[in-house]
Amino acid sequence: MYVPPHFATADPEAPAAFMRRHSFATLITHDGEAPFATHVPVLLHADGGPHGTLVAHIAKANPQWLHFAVHPGSWCMESNAGEFEA
């Protein structure tokens, strides 16, 4: 993935530290007709793969979980934390 120089960091721990400090994000999916967003708590499991694994939870009553069954792999997550501190 291309990273613009002003967002790049030489410290491989910086993104993980940022995610631990700001563990709330917006999960965005698309149901085939319109985008759908939910604010979710997010935990970083640093030992879950070469770059770690993000784990989040949405309630079963939230219909957004169905988007993963219908359109697997079509999602994105946005941090609401503001400016990145490298």
N, C-alpha and C positions, 0 to 999 in steps of 0.2 A: 504494500500500500504506500502511495506517495505521502510523505509527511513534509509540509512546508517547513523551511528552516526555522521560522519563528515559533513553531510548535514542537520542534525536535528537542530531545534531551539526551545527554550523554550518560545520564544516570539511569540504569535499567530498573532501579527500585522506585523511581519517581512516580510512574503511572500507578503502581500498586499502592504506594503511600497515599496518593491522591484519592484512589477509590476507597481506601479504608477510612479516610477522613470524611468523605462525601458519599455515604452509602445509601443514597436515595436517587432514583432516576425515573425517567418517563419511558415506558415500554410502548412502542408504536408498531402497530400491525395494520394490515389492510384486509378487509373481508371480501374483496372482490368488487365492492361497490363504493366504499368510503374508508378513509383512515380511522383508526380507533386508538386512543391513548389512555393509559392508566399510570398513575404514580405508584411506584413499587419500591419496597426496601430491597437493597441489593447487597449481598455479601461476596467478598472475593476469597476464594479458596486458592491460595497461592501455590499449593502443591498439586493442583488438578491440571496437569499438562504443562507444556513448556512455557506458556504465558499465563497459567492460572485458569480458573473457571469462575465465571460469575453465576451466582445462584440467586434467584428471585422467587417471589411468591405472589400469586393473585388468587383471590377467592373463587371457589367453584361457582358461586352465584354470578360472577363476572363473566359475561358471554365471550370475552376476549380469548379465553383459553381455547375455545373452539377454532379460532383462526389458525392455531398451530396444527390442528388435524386436517383442515381444509387446504391450507397454504403453508406447508412446512418450509422452514427456512426463510420466510419472508417477514422479517421483523428487524427493528433497529432499537437501540437504546440510547437515550440522551441523558447526560448528567445535567442536573439543574444547579450545579454548584458554582457556576460562574467561571472566572478566569483560571486557567491552569497555571499552577505554580511549579516551574521547572527548577 
